[in-house]
Amino acid sequence: MNISDIRIRLVKKDDSKLKAVASMTIDECFVVHDIKVVQGTESLFVSMPSRKTPDGEFKDIVHPINTPTRDKISAAILKAYEEAEKENI
């Protein structure tokens, strides 16, 4: 899997844990939108697109099926987020 593009849209709300929304293109032929960069209690993390179920739970719509792939996606998106933050200063 080759992550060919990541686009970051920064969220400008000081009181929000949501810091950015990303779109990721894989192999120049498949796009995943609405990937979130969220401030957790200790660090930033990446949240995959999800949908709220009728019972109030959130279920991922798309997600990696193994840890190495999740780590690769998270690292790439967090790096792109950090670069976008630096450009925005």
The first five atom37 places (N, CA, C, CB, O) and aatype in JSON, in Angstrom:
{
  "aatype": [12, 2, 9, 15, 3, 9, 1, 9, 1, 10, 19, 11, 11, 3, 3, 15, 11, 10, 11, 0, 19, 0, 15, 12, 16, 9, 3, 6, 4, 13, 19, 19, 8, 3, 9, 11, 19, 19, 5, 7, 16, 6, 15, 10, 13, 19, 15, 12, 14, 15, 1, 11, 16, 14, 3, 7, 6, 13, 11, 3, 9, 19, 8, 14, 9, 2, 16, 14, 16, 1, 3, 11, 9, 15, 0, 0, 9, 10, 11, 0, 18, 6, 6, 0, 6, 11, 6, 2, 9],
  "atom_mask": [
    [1, 1, 1, 1, 1],
    [1, 1, 1, 1, 1],
    [1, 1, 1, 1, 1],
    [1, 1, 1, 1, 1],
    [1, 1, 1, 1, 1],
    [1, 1, 1, 1, 1],
    [1, 1, 1, 1, 1],
    [1, 1, 1, 1, 1],
    [1, 1, 1, 1, 1],
    [1, 1, 1, 1, 1],
    [1, 1, 1, 1, 1],
    [1, 1, 1, 1, 1],
    [1, 1, 1, 1, 1],
    [1, 1, 1, 1, 1],
    [1, 1, 1, 1, 1],
    [1, 1, 1, 1, 1],
    [1, 1, 1, 1, 1],
    [1, 1, 1, 1, 1],
    [1, 1, 1, 1, 1],
    [1, 1, 1, 1, 1],
    [1, 1, 1, 1, 1],
    [1, 1, 1, 1, 1],
    [1, 1, 1, 1, 1],
    [1, 1, 1, 1, 1],
    [1, 1, 1, 1, 1],
    [1, 1, 1, 1, 1],
    [1, 1, 1, 1, 1],
    [1, 1, 1, 1, 1],
    [1, 1, 1, 1, 1],
    [1, 1, 1, 1, 1],
    [1, 1, 1, 1, 1],
    [1, 1, 1, 1, 1],
    [1, 1, 1, 1, 1],
    [1, 1, 1, 1, 1],
    [1, 1, 1, 1, 1],
    [1, 1, 1, 1, 1],
    [1, 1, 1, 1, 1],
    [1, 1, 1, 1, 1],
    [1, 1, 1, 1, 1],
    [1, 1, 1, 0, 1],
    [1, 1, 1, 1, 1],
    [1, 1, 1, 1, 1],
    [1, 1, 1, 1, 1],
    [1, 1, 1, 1, 1],
    [1, 1, 1, 1, 1],
    [1, 1, 1, 1, 1],
    [1, 1, 1, 1, 1],
    [1, 1, 1, 1, 1],
    [1, 1, 1, 1, 1],
    [1, 1, 1, 1, 1],
    [1, 1, 1, 1, 1],
    [1, 1, 1, 1, 1],
    [1, 1, 1, 1, 1],
    [1, 1, 1, 1, 1],
    [1, 1, 1, 1, 1],
    [1, 1, 1, 0, 1],
    [1, 1, 1, 1, 1],
    [1, 1, 1, 1, 1],
    [1, 1, 1, 1, 1],
    [1, 1, 1, 1, 1],
    [1, 1, 1, 1, 1],
    [1, 1, 1, 1, 1],
    [1, 1, 1, 1, 1],
    [1, 1, 1, 1, 1],
    [1, 1, 1, 1, 1],
    [1, 1, 1, 1, 1],
    [1, 1, 1, 1, 1],
    [1, 1, 1, 1, 1],
    [1, 1, 1, 1, 1],
    [1, 1, 1, 1, 1],
    [1, 1, 1, 1, 1],
    [1, 1, 1, 1, 1],
    [1, 1, 1, 1, 1],
    [1, 1, 1, 1, 1],
    [1, 1, 1, 1, 1],
    [1, 1, 1, 1, 1],
    [1, 1, 1, 1, 1],
    [1, 1, 1, 1, 1],
    [1, 1, 1, 1, 1],
    [1, 1, 1, 1, 1],
    [1, 1, 1, 1, 1],
    [1, 1, 1, 1, 1],
    [1, 1, 1, 1, 1],
    [1, 1, 1, 1, 1],
    [1, 1, 1, 1, 1],
    [1, 1, 1, 1, 1],
    [1, 1, 1, 1, 1],
    [1, 1, 1, 1, 1],
    [1, 1, 1, 1, 1]
  ],
  "atom_positions": [
    [[0.84, -1.18, 0.0], [0.0, 0.0, 0.0], [0.88, 1.23, 0.0], [-0.96, 0.0, 1.21], [1.8, 1.37, 0.81]],
    [[0.59, 2.13, -0.93], [1.32, 3.38, -1.01], [0.35, 4.53, -0.74], [2.0, 3.55, -2.41], [-0.65, 4.68, -1.44]],
    [[0.64, 5.32, 0.28], [-0.16, 6.51, 0.55], [0.36, 7.59, -0.38], [-0.08, 6.95, 2.08], [1.45, 8.13, -0.18]],
    [[-0.42, 7.9, -1.41], [0.06, 8.82, -2.44], [-0.25, 10.28, -2.15], [-0.52, 8.44, -3.76], [0.38, 11.16, -2.73]],
    [[-1.23, 10.58, -1.27], [-1.54, 11.96, -0.94], [-2.3, 12.03, 0.38], [-2.35, 12.62, -2.07], [-3.11, 11.16, 0.69]],
    [[-2.03, 13.07, 1.15], [-2.79, 13.36, 2.36], [-3.1, 14.85, 2.36], [-2.01, 12.93, 3.67], [-2.2, 15.68, 2.18]],
    [[-4.37, 15.17, 2.55], [-4.78, 16.57, 2.63], [-5.37, 16.82, 4.01], [-5.82, 16.93, 1.51], [-6.21, 16.05, 4.49]],
    [[-4.91, 17.89, 4.63], [-5.32, 18.22, 6.0], [-6.14, 19.51, 6.0], [-4.07, 18.37, 6.91], [-5.76, 20.5, 5.38]],
    [[-7.26, 19.48, 6.69], [-8.06, 20.68, 6.93], [-8.05, 20.93, 8.43], [-9.54, 20.53, 6.37], [-8.66, 20.18, 9.2]],
    [[-7.35, 21.97, 8.84], [-7.24, 22.28, 10.27], [-8.58, 22.8, 10.8], [-6.13, 23.33, 10.5], [-9.31, 23.5, 10.11]],
    [[-8.87, 22.43, 12.05], [-10.08, 22.91, 12.74], [-9.65, 24.03, 13.67], [-10.8, 21.75, 13.53], [-8.73, 23.85, 14.48]],
    [[-10.29, 25.17, 13.56], [-9.86, 26.39, 14.27], [-10.67, 26.68, 15.54], [-9.95, 27.57, 13.35], [-10.91, 27.84, 15.85]],
    [[-11.1, 25.66, 16.25], [-11.85, 25.87, 17.49], [-10.94, 25.55, 18.67], [-13.15, 24.99, 17.53], [-10.52, 24.41, 18.84]],
    [[-10.65, 26.57, 19.49], [-9.73, 26.38, 20.62], [-10.22, 25.36, 21.63], [-9.49, 27.7, 21.3], [-9.41, 24.65, 22.23]],
    [[-11.52, 25.28, 21.85], [-12.06, 24.4, 22.88], [-12.4, 23.0, 22.37], [-13.29, 25.01, 23.47], [-12.96, 22.2, 23.12]],
    [[-12.07, 22.69, 21.12], [-12.41, 21.4, 20.54], [-11.24, 20.42, 20.62], [-12.85, 21.58, 19.09], [-10.08, 20.81, 20.45]],
    [[-11.55, 19.16, 20.87], [-10.52, 18.12, 20.83], [-10.2, 17.73, 19.38], [-10.97, 16.89, 21.62], [-9.14, 17.17, 19.11]],
    [[-11.12, 18.01, 18.46], [-10.9, 17.76, 17.05], [-9.94, 18.81, 16.52], [-12.23, 17.76, 16.25], [-10.25, 20.0, 16.55]],
    [[-8.8, 18.4, 16.04], [-7.76, 19.33, 15.57], [-7.71, 19.46, 14.05], [-6.41, 18.88, 16.07], [-7.33, 20.51, 13.53]],
    [[-8.1, 18.39, 13.34], [-8.06, 18.43, 11.88], [-8.88, 17.28, 11.32], [-6.6, 18.36, 11.37], [-9.18, 16.3, 12.0]],
    [[-9.23, 17.44, 10.04], [-9.89, 16.38, 9.29], [-9.02, 16.13, 8.06], [-11.38, 16.77, 8.89], [-8.6, 17.08, 7.39]],
    [[-8.76, 14.88, 7.78], [-7.85, 14.52, 6.68], [-8.55, 13.69, 5.62], [-6.64, 13.76, 7.23], [-9.54, 13.0, 5.88]],
    [[-8.0, 13.77, 4.41], [-8.36, 12.87, 3.32], [-7.07, 12.2, 2.88], [-9.07, 13.64, 2.12], [-6.03, 12.85, 2.75]],
    [[-7.14, 10.9, 2.65], [-5.95, 10.13, 2.29], [-6.2, 9.39, 0.99], [-5.58, 9.14, 3.42], [-7.21, 8.7, 0.83]],
    [[-5.27, 9.53, 0.04], [-5.36, 8.8, -1.22], [-4.38, 7.63, -1.16], [-5.06, 9.73, -2.44], [-3.21, 7.8, -0.79]],
    [[-4.87, 6.46, -1.54], [-4.05, 5.25, -1.54], [-3.83, 4.82, -2.99], [-4.74, 4.1, -0.72], [-4.77, 4.71, -3.77]],
    [[-2.56, 4.58, -3.33], [-2.16, 4.1, -4.66], [-2.76, 4.94, -5.79], [-2.58, 2.66, -4.83], [-3.06, 4.41, -6.86]],
    [[-2.92, 6.23, -5.56], [-3.45, 7.17, -6.55], [-4.78, 6.73, -7.15], [-2.45, 7.34, -7.65], [-5.12, 7.15, -8.26]],
    [[-5.55, 5.88, -6.41], [-6.81, 5.41, -7.0], [-7.95, 5.21, -6.0], [-6.56, 4.14, -7.71], [-9.06, 4.87, -6.41]],
    [[-7.69, 5.41, -4.71], [-8.74, 5.19, -3.71], [-8.6, 6.24, -2.63], [-8.65, 3.74, -3.09], [-7.51, 6.41, -2.06]],
    [[-9.68, 6.97, -2.32], [-9.63, 8.06, -1.35], [-10.5, 7.73, -0.15], [-10.09, 9.39, -1.99], [-11.61, 7.21, -0.28]],
    [[-9.98, 8.04, 1.04], [-10.74, 7.93, 2.28], [-10.84, 9.34, 2.86], [-10.06, 6.93, 3.3], [-9.83, 9.97, 3.15]],
    [[-12.07, 9.82, 3.03], [-12.32, 11.15, 3.58], [-12.72, 11.04, 5.05], [-13.43, 11.87, 2.77], [-13.02, 9.95, 5.54]],
    [[-12.72, 12.17, 5.74], [-13.22, 12.3, 7.12], [-12.43, 11.5, 8.15], [-14.65, 11.88, 7.18], [-12.99, 10.98, 9.11]],
    [[-11.12, 11.4, 7.94], [-10.24, 10.84, 8.96], [-9.94, 11.99, 9.92], [-8.91, 10.22, 8.33], [-9.54, 13.07, 9.5]],
    [[-10.11, 11.75, 11.21], [-9.99, 12.83, 12.19], [-8.67, 12.76, 12.95], [-11.16, 12.79, 13.16], [-8.19, 11.67, 13.28]],
    [[-8.1, 13.92, 13.24], [-6.96, 14.05, 14.15], [-7.55, 14.63, 15.43], [-5.78, 14.96, 13.54], [-8.09, 15.73, 15.43]],
    [[-7.42, 13.86, 16.52], [-8.07, 14.21, 17.79], [-7.02, 14.33, 18.89], [-9.15, 13.16, 18.17], [-6.07, 13.55, 18.94]],
    [[-7.21, 15.32, 19.77], [-6.35, 15.46, 20.94], [-6.87, 14.55, 22.04], [-6.28, 16.94, 21.42], [-7.96, 14.78, 22.56]],
    [[-6.1, 13.52, 22.39], [-6.45, 12.64, 23.49], [-5.93, 13.19, 24.79], [0.0, 0.0, 0.0], [-5.43, 14.32, 24.83]],
    [[-6.05, 12.43, 25.86], [-5.6, 12.9, 27.17], [-4.09, 13.07, 27.23], [-6.03, 11.92, 28.26], [-3.59, 13.93, 27.96]],
    [[-3.35, 12.28, 26.46], [-1.9, 12.36, 26.51], [-1.26, 12.76, 25.18], [-1.33, 11.05, 26.94], [-0.18, 13.35, 25.17]],
    [[-1.92, 12.46, 24.07], [-1.32, 12.76, 22.77], [-2.4, 12.8, 21.69], [-0.24, 11.72, 22.41], [-3.56, 12.48, 21.93]],
    [[-1.97, 13.2, 20.49], [-2.86, 13.19, 19.35], [-3.05, 11.75, 18.87], [-2.31, 14.07, 18.21], [-2.16, 10.92, 19.01]],
    [[-4.23, 11.48, 18.29], [-4.45, 10.18, 17.68], [-5.33, 10.36, 16.45], [-5.09, 9.17, 18.69], [-5.98, 11.39, 16.27]],
    [[-5.32, 9.33, 15.6], [-6.09, 9.34, 14.36], [-7.32, 8.46, 14.54], [-5.22, 8.84, 13.15], [-7.24, 7.34, 15.04]],
    [[-8.47, 9.0, 14.13], [-9.73, 8.29, 14.23], [-10.29, 8.09, 12.82], [-10.75, 9.06, 15.13], [-10.43, 9.04, 12.06]],
    [[-10.6, 6.86, 12.49], [-11.13, 6.54, 11.17], [-12.57, 7.04, 11.03], [-11.06, 5.01, 10.92], [-13.25, 7.26, 12.03]],
    [[-13.03, 7.22, 9.79], [-14.42, 7.65, 9.59], [-15.39, 6.66, 10.24], [-14.74, 7.78, 8.08], [-15.21, 5.45, 10.16]],
    [[-16.41, 7.21, 10.9], [-17.35, 6.33, 11.59], [-18.77, 6.84, 11.43], [-16.99, 6.22, 13.07], [-19.01, 7.96, 10.98]],
    [[-19.7, 5.99, 11.82], [-21.12, 6.31, 11.76], [-21.75, 5.93, 13.09], [-21.83, 5.56, 10.57], [-21.4, 4.91, 13.69]],
    [[-22.67, 6.75, 13.56], [-23.36, 6.48, 14.81], [-24.48, 5.48, 14.55], [-23.93, 7.78, 15.43], [-25.3, 5.67, 13.65]],
    [[-24.51, 4.41, 15.35], [-25.55, 3.39, 15.22], [-26.8, 3.84, 15.99], [-25.05, 2.02, 15.74], [-26.73, 4.76, 16.8]],
    [[-27.93, 3.2, 15.73], [-29.16, 3.58, 16.45], [-29.06, 3.48, 17.97], [-30.29, 2.71, 15.98], [-29.77, 4.19, 18.69]],
    [[-28.17, 2.62, 18.48], [-28.03, 2.5, 19.94], [-26.98, 3.46, 20.51], [-27.66, 1.06, 20.3], [-26.64, 3.36, 21.69]],
    [[-26.47, 4.39, 19.69], [-25.57, 5.43, 20.18], [-24.09, 5.12, 20.07], [0.0, 0.0, 0.0], [-23.27, 5.97, 20.38]],
    [[-23.73, 3.92, 19.64], [-22.32, 3.56, 19.47], [-21.81, 4.13, 18.14], [-22.13, 2.02, 19.52], [-22.59, 4.39, 17.23]],
    [[-20.49, 4.3, 18.06], [-19.88, 4.69, 16.79], [-19.13, 3.49, 16.23], [-18.92, 5.91, 16.99], [-18.35, 2.85, 16.94]],
    [[-19.36, 3.18, 14.96], [-18.7, 2.07, 14.27], [-17.91, 2.63, 13.1], [-19.73, 1.0, 13.79], [-18.41, 3.45, 12.34]],
    [[-16.66, 2.17, 12.96], [-15.83, 2.59, 11.83], [-16.47, 2.15, 10.52], [-14.4, 2.02, 11.95], [-16.97, 1.03, 10.41]],
    [[-16.43, 3.04, 9.54], [-16.92, 2.72, 8.2], [-15.8, 2.04, 7.42], [-17.41, 4.0, 7.46], [-16.03, 1.05, 6.72]],
    [[-14.59, 2.58, 7.54], [-13.39, 1.97, 6.95], [-12.32, 1.95, 8.02], [-12.9, 2.75, 5.67], [-12.27, 2.83, 8.88]],
    [[-11.46, 0.95, 7.96], [-10.36, 0.87, 8.93], [-9.33, -0.15, 8.46], [-10.9, 0.5, 10.34], [-9.65, -1.08, 7.73]],
    [[-8.09, 0.04, 8.91], [-7.05, -0.95, 8.6], [-7.34, -2.25, 9.35], [-5.64, -0.41, 8.96], [-7.92, -2.23, 10.44]],
    [[-6.94, -3.36, 8.77], [-7.24, -4.64, 9.42], [-6.05, -5.23, 10.18], [-7.71, -5.64, 8.39], [-6.16, -6.32, 10.75]],
    [[-4.93, -4.51, 10.2], [-3.8, -5.0, 11.0], [-3.03, -3.81, 11.58], [-2.87, -5.89, 10.15], [-3.13, -2.69, 11.09]],
    [[-2.28, -4.09, 12.62], [-1.57, -3.04, 13.35], [-0.5, -2.33, 12.51], [-0.92, -3.64, 14.58], [-0.42, -1.1, 12.57]],
    [[0.32, -3.04, 11.72], [1.32, -2.32, 10.93], [0.69, -1.3, 9.96], [2.16, -3.31, 10.13], [1.22, -0.21, 9.78]],
    [[-0.43, -1.66, 9.36], [-1.1, -0.73, 8.45], [-1.68, 0.45, 9.21], [-2.2, -1.45, 7.66], [-1.57, 1.59, 8.76]],
    [[-2.29, 0.2, 10.35], [-2.83, 1.29, 11.19], [-1.7, 2.23, 11.6], [-3.55, 0.71, 12.44], [-1.86, 3.45, 11.55]],
    [[-0.57, 1.67, 12.01], [0.57, 2.5, 12.43], [1.1, 3.35, 11.27], [1.69, 1.61, 12.98], [1.44, 4.52, 11.47]],
    [[1.17, 2.76, 10.07], [1.66, 3.49, 8.9], [0.73, 4.65, 8.56], [1.78, 2.55, 7.68], [1.19, 5.76, 8.29]],
    [[-0.57, 4.41, 8.58], [-1.55, 5.45, 8.29], [-1.5, 6.54, 9.35], [-2.97, 4.86, 8.2], [-1.46, 7.73, 9.01]],
    [[-1.5, 6.16, 10.61], [-1.46, 7.14, 11.71], [-0.22, 8.01, 11.63], [-1.51, 6.43, 13.06], [-0.31, 9.23, 11.77]],
    [[0.93, 7.4, 11.41], [2.18, 8.15, 11.35], [2.16, 9.15, 10.19], [3.38, 7.2, 11.2], [2.58, 10.29, 10.35]],
    [[1.67, 8.72, 9.03], [1.64, 9.6, 7.86], [0.67, 10.77, 8.07], [1.23, 8.81, 6.6], [0.99, 11.9, 7.72]],
    [[-0.49, 10.51, 8.65], [-1.46, 11.57, 8.86], [-0.99, 12.53, 9.94], [-2.83, 10.98, 9.25], [-1.14, 13.75, 9.78]],
    [[-0.42, 12.02, 11.02], [0.08, 12.91, 12.08], [1.25, 13.76, 11.57], [0.51, 12.09, 13.32], [1.37, 14.93, 11.96]],
    [[2.09, 13.2, 10.73], [3.19, 13.98, 10.14], [2.63, 15.1, 9.27], [4.13, 13.06, 9.31], [3.09, 16.23, 9.34]],
    [[1.63, 14.78, 8.43], [1.02, 15.8, 7.57], [0.33, 16.87, 8.42], [0.0, 15.15, 6.6], [0.35, 18.04, 8.06]],
    [[-0.28, 16.47, 9.53], [-0.92, 17.43, 10.43], [0.13, 18.38, 11.02], [-1.68, 16.69, 11.56], [-0.08, 19.59, 11.04]],
    [[1.24, 17.83, 11.5], [2.29, 18.66, 12.08], [2.84, 19.66, 11.05], [3.43, 17.78, 12.62], [3.1, 20.81, 11.39]],
    [[3.01, 19.22, 9.81], [3.48, 20.11, 8.75], [2.46, 21.21, 8.47], [3.77, 19.31, 7.46], [2.84, 22.37, 8.26]],
    [[1.18, 20.85, 8.46], [0.13, 21.86, 8.23], [0.09, 22.88, 9.36], [-1.25, 21.18, 8.09], [-0.13, 24.07, 9.12]],
    [[0.31, 22.43, 10.59], [0.35, 23.33, 11.73], [1.52, 24.3, 11.61], [0.45, 22.52, 13.04], [1.36, 25.49, 11.88]],
    [[2.68, 23.82, 11.21], [3.85, 24.68, 11.04], [3.62, 25.73, 9.96], [5.07, 23.84, 10.7], [4.01, 26.88, 10.12]],
    [[2.97, 25.33, 8.87], [2.69, 26.28, 7.78], [1.67, 27.32, 8.19], [2.2, 25.53, 6.54], [1.64, 28.43, 7.64]],
    [[0.83, 26.98, 9.15], [-0.25, 27.86, 9.56], [0.18, 28.91, 10.59], [-1.38, 27.04, 10.13], [-0.58, 29.83, 10.89]],
    [[1.38, 28.78, 11.12], [1.84, 29.71, 12.17], [2.06, 31.09, 11.63], [3.13, 29.22, 12.8], [2.44, 31.99, 12.37]]
  ]
}
